């Protein structure tokens, strides 16, 4: 059996980790906090990995990031994941214009919007187009509720 790499947490660190474990919205971040707390309790990386749902290598790498960067080291770095095809900053005006021209038919609105885009743009499915419209509506409805 390998050695147990047990971090020594200060009281402030333990309180901060427990608080984030209970209140943070991000599941991955909460799992990382729980992993650090379990490691601080003296558990092995394999045991912690089984509890949290990660492999022991990931547990050790998150522990190393926590030791170097603290609680901020457990957060996901920006720029990870797939980039969106449609963004609110660049596509909102064109999509809304296409929808206003074809209010009754989403397929025609999507076709009009695609013809107005540049030729090298990535194609968009109808479900992606609808999801983007729903997110735009959710933003406008948030202002109405306030």
Number of C-alpha atoms within 10 A of each C-alpha: 4 6 7 13 15 17 17 14 15 9 9 9 14 16 12 13 21 15 13 19 20 11 9 12 10 12 10 14 17 21 19 25 28 20 28 27 23 20 23 18 13 14 17 20 26 16 16 21 21 11 13 18 13 17 14 16 12 15 22 19 11 19 26 17 16 19 16 11 11 14 18 11 16 21 17 11 8 6 7 7 6 6 8 8 13 16 10 12 7 9 14 14 11 15 23 16 14 19 20 11 13 16 12 10 10 16 15 15 20 20 13 18 18 18 9 12 12 8 9 6 9 11 9 12 11 13 9 13 18 14 13 19 17 12 12 15 11 12 11 11 11 9 8 8 6 5
